[in-house]
Amino acid sequence: MRFELETYESLEGDAKVLADRVMEVSADGIGGPFNMLLKSPVTGALIVDLLDHFNGGRSSLDRRTMRLSVLVLARHAKARYAWWTHTKRALRAGEFSQAQIDAINRGQRPEDLGTTLDRVYDYVRALSAGAPTPAPVLSALRDVIPESQVVDLILYCGTYTTIAMVLNEANVALPAGEVDTLMDG
């Protein structure tokens, strides 16, 4: 960790309020990216609001679209903690098979996703390249989901790109005994 870890006992004011909120909704407690957010609790609370919006069922995106997007983004950003936690969650929830996750890890589109998720995969890969997505990729996505969901997907990807940057800059380690399966390259 490149930043000093905050303990719950050391927190005061807005940071303690944010920690209490995070512990109600996060399987990671104040670990993972949340420890960094506690260092800037007012801004951190805004990020938690976005995460709660998407993960709390208020987004128009379905669970598999969101999980696939996070896995693609974590792979692209080499965000090892995000890859580890979302791979575990995807497998536990039956959202994706190990073979599909392995394909994402190799930078390949998984088989048997179906038309919509194939297009989501292609779009998130293109979006993460940092330039406007190619018109045919955007058009293909618009053919299967409404524009409001395209915008939600862009905002979701931006939120998780922010989380990936926080994780990477803090060099957040996996919990002791866990295996890093994210491929390099």
HELIX and SHEET records of a PDB file:
HELIX    1   1 TYR A    8  SER A   10  5                                   3    
HELIX    2   2 GLY A   13  VAL A   25  1                                  13    
HELIX    3   3 PHE A   34  LEU A   37  1                                   4    
HELIX    4   4 PRO A   41  ASN A   55  1                                  15    
HELIX    5   5 ARG A   63  ALA A   77  1                                  15    
HELIX    6   6 ARG A   80  ARG A   92  1                                  13    
HELIX    7   7 GLN A   98  ASN A  105  1                                   8    
HELIX    8   8 THR A  115  LEU A  127  1                                  13    
HELIX    9   9 ALA A  135  ARG A  142  1                                   8    
HELIX   10  10 GLU A  147  ALA A  170  1                                  24    
END                                                                             
